[in-house]
Amino acid sequence: MDKILITNLRAHGIIGVYDEERVTSQEILINITLYTDTRRAAKSDSLEDCINYDALSQKVRTHAEGARRLTIEALAEDIAEICLAEVGVEKTLVRVEKPEAIDFVENVGVEILRP
Protein backbone atom coordinates (compact mmCIF):
# COMPACT_ATOMS: atom_id res chain seq x y z
CA MET A 1 0.00 0.00 0.00
CA ASP A 2 1.21 3.49 -0.81
CA LYS A 3 1.79 6.17 1.81
CA ILE A 4 1.28 9.90 1.95
CA LEU A 5 3.32 11.56 4.68
CA ILE A 6 2.49 14.72 6.58
CA THR A 7 5.54 15.41 8.71
CA ASN A 8 5.96 17.73 11.68
CA LEU A 9 2.70 19.63 11.36
CA ARG A 10 2.88 22.25 14.09
CA ALA A 11 -0.10 23.53 16.01
CA HIS A 12 -0.57 25.47 19.25
CA GLY A 13 -3.44 24.67 21.53
CA ILE A 14 -4.72 23.80 24.95
CA ILE A 15 -3.91 20.19 25.78
CA GLY A 16 -3.19 18.57 29.10
CA VAL A 17 -4.61 17.77 32.51
CA TYR A 18 -2.67 20.16 34.75
CA ASP A 19 -4.08 23.58 35.62
CA GLU A 20 -1.35 25.51 33.78
CA GLU A 21 -1.91 23.38 30.65
CA ARG A 22 -5.59 24.35 30.64
CA VAL A 23 -4.82 28.08 30.34
CA THR A 24 -1.57 28.29 28.37
CA SER A 25 -1.36 27.19 24.76
CA GLN A 26 1.50 24.84 23.98
CA GLU A 27 3.11 23.41 20.89
CA ILE A 28 1.64 20.21 19.48
CA LEU A 29 3.64 18.27 16.89
CA ILE A 30 1.66 15.99 14.58
CA ASN A 31 2.88 13.36 12.13
CA ILE A 32 0.48 11.50 9.88
CA THR A 33 0.89 8.61 7.48
CA LEU A 34 -2.06 8.03 5.15
CA TYR A 35 -2.25 4.59 3.56
CA THR A 36 -3.86 4.69 0.14
CA ASP A 37 -3.50 3.62 -3.47
CA THR A 38 -1.86 6.43 -5.46
CA ARG A 39 -1.82 4.72 -8.88
CA ARG A 40 -4.87 6.53 -10.26
CA ALA A 41 -3.47 9.92 -9.17
CA ALA A 42 -0.07 9.06 -10.60
CA LYS A 43 -1.57 8.03 -13.93
CA SER A 44 -3.90 11.03 -14.29
CA ASP A 45 -1.50 13.57 -12.72
CA SER A 46 -4.62 15.37 -11.49
CA LEU A 47 -5.38 16.80 -8.06
CA GLU A 48 -8.92 15.46 -8.51
CA ASP A 49 -7.53 11.94 -8.05
CA CYS A 50 -5.25 12.79 -5.12
CA ILE A 51 -5.81 13.10 -1.43
CA ASN A 52 -5.52 16.83 -0.87
CA TYR A 53 -2.92 16.84 1.89
CA ASP A 54 -2.93 20.65 2.07
CA ALA A 55 -6.65 20.75 2.89
CA LEU A 56 -6.31 17.78 5.25
CA SER A 57 -3.38 19.41 7.06
CA GLN A 58 -5.44 22.56 7.56
CA LYS A 59 -8.38 20.53 8.95
CA VAL A 60 -6.10 18.71 11.37
CA ARG A 61 -4.37 21.90 12.51
CA THR A 62 -7.65 23.74 13.02
CA HIS A 63 -9.01 20.84 15.06
CA ALA A 64 -5.85 20.47 17.17
CA GLU A 65 -5.84 24.17 17.99
CA GLY A 66 -9.50 24.25 19.02
CA ALA A 67 -10.18 20.83 20.55
CA ARG A 68 -8.91 21.58 24.08
CA ARG A 69 -8.41 17.87 24.77
CA LEU A 70 -7.09 16.62 28.09
CA THR A 71 -4.95 13.85 26.60
CA ILE A 72 -2.84 13.42 23.50
CA GLU A 73 -4.45 9.99 23.16
CA ALA A 74 -7.84 11.63 22.63
CA LEU A 75 -6.42 14.16 20.18
CA ALA A 76 -4.67 11.41 18.21
CA GLU A 77 -7.97 9.53 17.94
CA ASP A 78 -9.73 12.69 16.72
CA ILE A 79 -7.06 13.19 14.06
CA ALA A 80 -7.28 9.57 12.94
CA GLU A 81 -11.04 9.97 12.46
CA ILE A 82 -10.49 13.14 10.40
CA CYS A 83 -8.00 11.30 8.20
CA LEU A 84 -10.17 8.22 7.74
CA ALA A 85 -13.05 10.44 6.58
CA GLU A 86 -11.00 11.37 3.50
CA VAL A 87 -11.97 9.44 0.39
CA GLY A 88 -9.25 6.95 -0.49
CA VAL A 89 -7.61 6.71 2.94
CA GLU A 90 -7.64 3.05 3.93
CA LYS A 91 -5.78 3.39 7.24
CA THR A 92 -3.72 5.98 9.05
CA LEU A 93 -0.83 6.18 11.46
CA VAL A 94 -1.01 9.28 13.68
CA ARG A 95 1.64 10.51 16.10
CA VAL A 96 0.95 13.43 18.44
CA GLU A 97 3.73 14.88 20.58
CA LYS A 98 4.02 17.65 23.16
CA PRO A 99 7.58 19.01 22.99
CA GLU A 100 7.12 21.27 26.03
CA ALA A 101 5.41 18.75 28.32
CA ILE A 102 8.36 17.79 30.52
CA ASP A 103 11.40 20.03 31.05
CA PHE A 104 14.03 17.31 30.86
CA VAL A 105 12.49 15.34 27.95
CA GLU A 106 12.62 16.34 24.28
CA ASN A 107 9.10 15.05 23.50
CA VAL A 108 6.32 12.95 24.93
CA GLY A 109 3.79 11.49 22.59
CA VAL A 110 1.50 8.76 21.41
CA GLU A 111 1.29 6.93 18.11
CA ILE A 112 -1.82 5.10 16.94
CA LEU A 113 -2.64 3.02 13.87
CA ARG A 114 -6.28 2.92 12.77
CA PRO A 115 -7.81 0.91 9.91
PATI-909488 format. One line per 5 residues: number of its first residue (from 1); for each residue z, y, x of N, C-alpha, C. Coordinates in Angstrom, 3 decimals. Atoms other than C-alpha are relative to their C-alpha. Layout:
# residues N
NUM = Z:Y:X:Z:Y:X:Z:Y:X; ...
END
This chain:
# residues 115
1 = 0.000:-1.181:0.843:0.000:0.000:0.000:0.000:1.244:0.888; 0.094:-1.244:-0.755:-0.805:3.488:1.212:1.245:0.853:-0.236; -1.170:-0.872:0.088:1.812:6.167:1.786:-0.419:1.454:0.119; 0.089:-1.445:-0.157:1.946:9.899:1.279:1.393:0.442:0.428; -1.280:-0.416:-0.565:4.680:11.556:3.323:0.251:1.486:-0.249
6 = -0.479:-1.376:0.101:6.584:14.722:2.493:1.236:0.038:0.890; -1.010:0.071:-1.055:8.713:15.407:5.542:0.759:1.315:0.150; -0.901:-1.128:-0.252:11.684:17.734:5.962:-0.192:1.168:-0.959; 0.018:-1.037:1.023:11.358:19.629:2.696:1.391:0.623:-0.022; -1.286:-0.705:-0.064:14.094:22.253:2.884:0.253:0.740:-1.300
11 = -0.445:-0.704:1.202:16.011:23.526:-0.102:1.419:0.498:0.257; -1.382:-0.496:-0.072:19.246:25.465:-0.567:0.571:-0.025:-1.407; -0.582:0.098:1.326:21.532:24.665:-3.441:1.458:-0.394:0.050; -1.391:0.418:0.164:24.952:23.805:-4.721:0.003:-1.517:-0.101; -0.140:1.451:0.034:25.779:20.190:-3.912:1.275:-0.376:0.735
16 = -1.233:0.437:-0.629:29.100:18.572:-3.193:1.153:-0.020:-0.977; -1.157:0.173:0.871:32.506:17.768:-4.606:1.152:0.947:0.330; -1.099:-0.879:-0.404:34.753:20.161:-2.675:-0.196:1.403:-0.567; 0.043:-1.325:0.625:35.623:23.583:-4.078:-0.988:0.943:0.679; 0.893:-0.917:-0.717:33.776:25.506:-1.346:-1.475:-0.385:-0.162
21 = 1.384:0.450:0.199:30.648:23.383:-1.915:-0.518:0.368:-1.390; 0.390:-0.330:1.369:30.638:24.354:-5.586:-0.329:1.477:-0.162; 0.270:-1.440:0.107:30.337:28.082:-4.823:-0.962:0.508:1.068; 0.851:-0.443:-1.100:28.369:28.285:-1.574:-1.210:-0.924:0.126; 1.236:0.758:-0.160:24.758:27.192:-1.359:-0.082:-0.569:1.409
26 = 0.180:0.583:-1.327:23.983:24.840:1.497:-1.381:-0.622:0.123; 1.314:0.581:-0.256:20.886:23.410:3.107:-0.030:-1.457:-0.434; 0.265:1.372:0.404:19.476:20.214:1.645:-1.339:-0.370:0.626; 1.213:0.469:-0.668:16.890:18.269:3.643:-0.496:-1.234:-0.733; 0.552:1.068:0.836:14.581:15.990:1.661:-1.246:-0.580:0.667
31 = 1.170:0.726:-0.482:12.125:13.361:2.884:-0.420:-0.989:-1.068; 0.536:0.840:1.075:9.877:11.501:0.478:-1.187:-0.788:0.521; 1.184:0.824:-0.213:7.481:8.612:0.887:-0.475:-0.451:-1.369; 0.609:0.415:1.262:5.147:8.032:-2.056:-0.928:-1.170:0.296; 0.853:1.165:-0.178:3.563:4.589:-2.250:-1.049:0.010:-1.099
36 = 1.108:-0.145:0.935:0.138:4.688:-3.859:-1.250:-0.632:0.605; 1.293:0.447:-0.503:-3.466:3.616:-3.496:-0.878:1.250:0.156; 0.760:-1.232:-0.254:-5.456:6.433:-1.864:-1.512:-0.213:0.088; 1.439:0.279:-0.189:-8.878:4.721:-1.823:-0.900:0.851:-0.886; 0.840:-0.801:0.903:-10.262:6.531:-4.868:-0.081:1.442:0.497
41 = -0.027:-1.373:-0.510:-9.171:9.919:-3.475:-0.804:0.111:1.299; 0.742:-0.027:-1.260:-10.601:9.060:-0.070:-1.507:-0.071:-0.244; 1.426:0.156:0.301:-13.926:8.032:-1.571:-0.583:1.261:-0.651; 0.523:-1.163:0.726:-14.289:11.031:-3.903:0.205:1.301:0.770; -0.361:-1.207:-0.747:-12.718:13.567:-1.502:0.304:1.161:-0.948
46 = -0.278:-0.984:1.037:-11.494:15.366:-4.622:1.498:0.050:-0.281; -1.405:-0.177:0.346:-8.060:16.803:-5.384:0.331:-0.653:-1.340; -0.196:0.626:1.311:-8.509:15.457:-8.920:0.468:-1.452:0.124; -0.345:1.399:-0.195:-8.051:11.942:-7.529:1.203:-0.188:0.926; -1.143:0.044:-0.925:-5.121:12.792:-5.255:1.305:0.266:-0.733
51 = -1.312:-0.460:0.432:-1.428:13.096:-5.807:0.167:1.381:0.622; -0.109:-1.375:-0.485:-0.873:16.829:-5.519:1.377:0.188:0.629; -1.304:-0.055:-0.677:1.888:16.845:-2.922:0.545:1.412:0.098; -0.488:-1.382:0.024:2.071:20.645:-2.933:0.774:0.246:-1.301; -0.660:-0.198:1.300:2.888:20.747:-6.652:1.258:-0.856:-0.102
56 = -1.168:0.880:0.041:5.252:17.782:-6.311:1.131:0.560:0.862; -1.016:-0.585:-0.883:7.064:19.410:-3.383:0.690:1.178:-0.667; -0.577:-1.146:0.693:7.556:22.557:-5.442:0.928:-0.443:-1.140; -0.858:0.533:1.066:8.949:20.530:-8.385:1.319:-0.498:0.574; -1.197:0.571:-0.622:11.369:18.714:-6.099:0.914:1.114:0.505
61 = -0.803:-1.107:-0.548:12.515:21.905:-4.372:0.687:0.792:-1.115; -0.569:-0.726:1.134:13.022:23.738:-7.654:1.157:-0.783:-0.618; -1.063:0.818:0.575:15.057:20.837:-9.010:1.226:-0.024:0.921; -1.113:0.096:-0.959:17.169:20.469:-5.848:0.809:1.298:0.039; -0.690:-1.286:-0.085:17.995:24.173:-5.840:0.729:0.373:-1.287
66 = -0.643:-0.339:1.261:19.025:24.250:-9.499:0.869:-1.087:-0.613; -0.669:1.146:0.630:20.548:20.830:-10.183:1.520:0.062:0.047; -1.450:-0.114:-0.152:24.079:21.581:-8.914:0.687:-1.362:-0.127; -0.561:1.351:0.026:24.770:17.867:-8.410:1.246:-0.083:0.863; -1.192:0.242:-0.796:28.086:16.619:-7.091:-0.319:-0.863:1.223
71 = 0.276:0.944:-1.088:26.598:13.849:-4.948:-1.470:0.012:0.394; 1.390:0.121:-0.452:23.498:13.419:-2.837:-0.629:-1.257:-0.585; 0.532:1.192:0.658:23.156:9.987:-4.447:-0.647:0.365:-1.333; 0.547:-0.425:1.290:22.631:11.626:-7.844:-1.266:0.833:0.183; 1.190:-0.814:-0.249:20.181:14.163:-6.418:-1.167:-0.863:0.453
76 = 1.065:0.908:-0.451:18.208:11.411:-4.669:-0.610:-0.744:-1.183; 0.498:0.702:1.197:17.942:9.529:-7.970:-0.861:0.928:-0.850; 0.803:-0.989:0.736:16.716:12.688:-9.725:-1.382:0.152:0.632; 1.260:-0.216:-0.715:14.059:13.188:-7.062:-0.906:-1.219:-0.130; 0.795:1.221:0.172:12.937:9.568:-7.276:-0.660:-0.019:-1.378
81 = 0.556:-0.034:1.356:12.461:9.974:-11.037:-1.144:1.008:-0.109; 1.072:-1.003:-0.009:10.395:13.135:-10.491:-1.246:-0.581:0.658; 1.130:0.582:-0.725:8.204:11.303:-7.995:-0.688:-1.093:-0.808; 0.566:1.116:0.756:7.738:8.220:-10.167:-0.714:0.455:-1.271; 0.702:-0.547:1.168:6.585:10.435:-13.052:-1.424:0.428:0.342
86 = 1.349:-0.391:-0.425:3.504:11.371:-10.997:-0.962:-1.164:-0.186; 1.014:1.025:0.200:0.387:9.441:-11.968:-0.439:-0.539:1.364; 0.459:0.642:-1.222:-0.493:6.951:-9.247:1.115:-0.386:0.959; -1.113:0.370:-0.878:2.937:6.709:-7.608:0.578:-1.323:-0.503; -0.472:1.324:0.386:3.932:3.046:-7.640:1.456:-0.234:0.381
91 = -1.412:0.016:-0.381:7.235:3.394:-5.785:0.232:1.156:0.957; -0.316:-1.132:-0.868:9.051:5.977:-3.724:1.253:-0.288:0.817; -1.158:0.026:-0.884:11.464:6.181:-0.831:0.451:1.445:0.142; -0.526:-1.371:-0.018:13.685:9.278:-1.012:1.227:0.040:0.900; -1.179:-0.234:-0.836:16.097:10.513:1.637:0.453:1.435:-0.205
96 = -0.602:-1.317:0.184:18.438:13.425:0.947:1.133:0.124:1.007; -1.020:-0.224:-1.017:20.578:14.877:3.727:0.608:1.387:-0.157; -0.705:-1.282:-0.039:23.156:17.647:4.023:0.371:0.273:1.459; -0.262:-0.272:-1.413:22.989:19.007:7.583:1.321:0.721:0.270; -1.206:-0.805:-0.217:26.026:21.268:7.121:1.257:-0.645:-0.577
101 = -1.111:0.613:0.724:28.320:18.753:5.412:1.243:-0.201:0.856; -1.137:0.294:-0.874:30.516:17.795:8.357:-0.265:0.681:1.339; 0.177:-0.803:-1.215:31.046:20.035:11.399:-0.448:-0.807:1.212; 0.258:0.752:-1.223:30.855:17.306:14.034:-1.072:-1.080:-0.164; 1.069:0.957:0.278:27.947:15.336:12.493:-1.290:0.780:-0.250
106 = 1.278:-0.697:0.193:24.284:16.341:12.623:-0.429:-0.003:-1.466; 0.410:0.146:1.409:23.499:15.047:9.096:0.804:-1.097:-0.652; -0.419:1.121:0.836:24.932:12.954:6.316:-1.037:-0.110:-1.102; 1.028:0.134:1.000:22.591:11.488:3.793:-0.007:-1.350:-0.668; 0.227:1.249:0.722:21.413:8.756:1.498:-1.495:-0.217:-0.107
111 = 1.409:0.352:0.147:18.106:6.932:1.290:-0.107:-1.080:-1.057; 0.173:0.967:1.081:16.936:5.102:-1.816:-1.474:-0.371:-0.146; 1.336:0.490:0.274:13.870:3.022:-2.645:-0.041:-0.389:-1.468; 0.122:0.292:1.425:12.768:2.918:-6.276:-1.416:-0.427:-0.352; 1.329:0.458:0.444:9.906:0.911:-7.806:-0.474:0.774:-1.219
END
